[in-house]
C-alpha cells in the first residue's frame, strides 16, 4: 500500500509566519545541532533537550474541548514529538501513525481535523505547532537569562573583591644601630682632674626593635549563603531540577562550608557543570536528577565542580 501524499492546507502560509524562523529552517537537522535566532537577531546554539515542558492545564482543556479521544491522543503525541525533536516533524504519515498507536486511516482523519482547527500547521518543513515554537523560544531565552545573571554576579564579585589584608610582616621590623660610647672605655673625671678608666662597658647583645604592632580584629567574614541559595533555584528552574523550598539550618551550615572552601565563584561553576551533564539533569534510565542536598555533600560537590559527571566526548 503506497504512502499517502502530504495534504496541503490553505491557511498554512499564514500559520508559517508565526513559527519560530530558525526552528523551521532547520527541521531536518539532527537533534542537538539546531541553532535558533532570538528576537534580537543573535544566533544561539540550542541546549541539550530538557526532560520537562510547561503544561498549562486550563489552556489544554479549553483547546481540546470538542475533540474526540482519538484526536486528542494523536494531538498530544505529535506535540510531545515536536518538543522531543525541537523541530517540525517530517510528514511521513505512516510512520507517525505507528508512533501515535493508530492505523494510517485513523491518523489521517485525526490529523485532518487538527489541521482544519488550526492546531497543527502543515508547512514545507513538516508538521508544526505555534505554541511549541513559542515555548521553545521562551525556554531558550530563560536559560540564557539565567546563565547571564550568574555570569554577571560572577564578574561583579571579581571586580569588587579586594586583595586580602596581609598580616603584620616581620619584614617591617628594622634593627636599630647599637649605641656605643665614643671609645670602648667609659671615662669619668674627678674634681682634681684625674681621669679614671672604668673599663669597657657591656652593652649587651644587639636587639632588633620593630615598629609597634597594633592588634587588628577583622570582622567575621560574611558568606553569601542566601545569594548562593538563589543561584541554585535560578539554575534549577532553567534545567528542570527540583527547586529548594526552604533554606533550613542544616542546609545553611553545609552551604557555608562549601562557600568557605570554594567561594561563590566555585558554587556558580558547579551549577554550570550540572548544565553540561545529562545524567545530573535526569536524562538517564533512572530519571534521577541532582538536588540541592546532593550538591551540598562534600564528595558530590567536589566531583561536580571537577567535571566528574560531564558527558563523555564533550
Steps between C-alpha positions, in 0.01 A plus 500: 500500500654827388559782743245780493628829357519797741179700526516870428337754724369831356587685819854360533665817365349713776588245766853464366572864569433440871748213532842572650708568186820321595320195636306450175809573291682208657227238519721229349806565719592232756383563853759695700635686193216746454574866552232762550495873451360708781280805456811721500641311202785329689553133425513279807592132495230271627543347841466128566143379518337559833291230669197722560273758333251747643146364487210742547207283600225758441634586154520134406149416619359802320693430182399135477134552591289346224772261376450124509717275712696373199564854376621609845735200512648583159526869595691449827733243339590736215560784747728275709698397189546866403634585845728195491650599162483879554398522135208435262413136426567356158162425341542120482147409593532125520795533736320761710192279512708219652646741756149615590383140535223512239432392142608725210133570419414599858813715518419673171145580618625635835777705340259650247275617784797646692619688191154635430473623861837676468663291770756347265667695218595309187808692379763432237734380777246266658228497765537774760317676780524870585475444876795258487704760312423767761582268790834399346587866451398577861708211633804615303464860622447391862809282495703778343376758752580272796847430364568871442378585853743251652787625283417863586511431874821306446668792319370753756641297784840488328499875438403584859731253670791669679840333556517334841648708782850376575578431864767702674816408311818436692676669210364831629725478807820696477811449702623804687872563501679402816557806716872509593703763686766700326759249616492145628571631850277724705704777653404705801662820621555570866527846648881496509509444127611136513340283243375168634461214251208283604564243233290389207125525535288193408216620283346156469400327177355686203123526527267538199232753577191483283227749441221476754250233399138598523278197538232500232172327556350423160122475489365149434480412133141504374444223249234555229288205610165647392644608165637151432161352595330731247757409231411133544126563453568715190697213347243244618216680320702515178621139515188328637652408836300478824465845657622552857209637701666581834848602608503288815761525774671181380507620139637837613778330695603283205471788256728714718754218498497473120529878460785516750688242292416614146334842523197614300708471184555129559130453584395660170756290317339185642157615371650548153646147517154362583367660181766308305401163649201317355514253792465772762210653302303175511569370149586146607314171530412567863396861442682607818579873521747693712356687798629770732564244776703289257713799401561595865677171574880556495583200280215571258589868470868429435416248228253738334730803503785288360282389207469141619139470379558664161385323185776304331624651180400857585 
